[in-house]
Amino acid sequence: MHSADGTPLAVSEAGSGPTLLVVGGAFDHHGTPTVDRLVRALRDRYRVVTYDRRGRGASGDTAPWSIEREIEDMAAVVTSVPGPVDALGTCVGAGLVLRGLAAGVPLRRAVLWEPPYRATVDPHADDVLLADVLDEHVAAGHRGQAVRAFLAQVLGLPMGQVTAARLRPRLWRALLADAHVLSRDVRVLGGLAVPQRVAEAVGVPVLVAAGDAGVEWMRAAAAALAEAVPGSRSLVVPGQGHVPDPVVLGHLVDRFTGVDAPSVDPGGTDAH
């Protein structure tokens, strides 16, 4: 299918049931392990729709890039599938779903898992120049520097984990392949600050969730976002980190949407 500006978008569907749009993180698109595991955990009870964001995977790209065009892409996907449509956004994908909701993309409700905002709990993290720095690294042919900066400064990975990723050649090649779009994700996240005006424009039910096994600032950011979105809830899920067990995440979605599923309780503590 194509977006409003003619950009081809690679869209995939699996399963049957209520339609659920899944928007993954910076390095997630069709065929990546995180997306594939999540689709497998959901497809027995949802019509799971995923798409490669522009410039990633099998989708095209049209200059100039803008957040508005990314939102148009999401709207094109949502209106092409049977509704009503719920959404699950993880990591940066949660930030993009948030922007889509605020812009009026016809989503009924959404679960947002650990969007990596940090400014409310770490004022030194709000570096609006980071996106430009990432672009400069890529333009100079230093894709590895862009990936390392994104992993450390946006996702908050310790340098030991970043170094470990470099020692896994297949993983590192996959990360390098998306280096050119990482600056876009920083802009989607608004310089890493919780986008108050965007959040306040959301008018549908939203659950913002985080795990208790990850870093504290992600939980604090999830709570801050839930405070900013009118009528939303936040939830802390025991035993989960930034990349949660897909079965647990699936049951969290079931609990929020009311879809019947095997009786596995994801647990969790309401924080808002």
Secondary structure, DSSP 8 states (H G I E B T S, - for coil): -B-TTS-B--EEEES-SSEEEEE--TT--TTSHHHHHHHHHHTTTSEEEEE--TTSTT----SS--HHHHHHHHHHHHHTS-SSEEEEEETHHHHHHHHHHHHT---S-EEEE-----TTT-GGG--TTHHHHHHHHHHTT-HHHHHHHHHHHTS---HHHHHHHHTSHHHHHHHHHTGGGHHHHHHHTTTTS--HHHHHT--S-EEEEEESSS-HHHHHHHHHHHHHSTT-EEEEETT--SS--HHHHHHHHHHHHT----S-----EE--
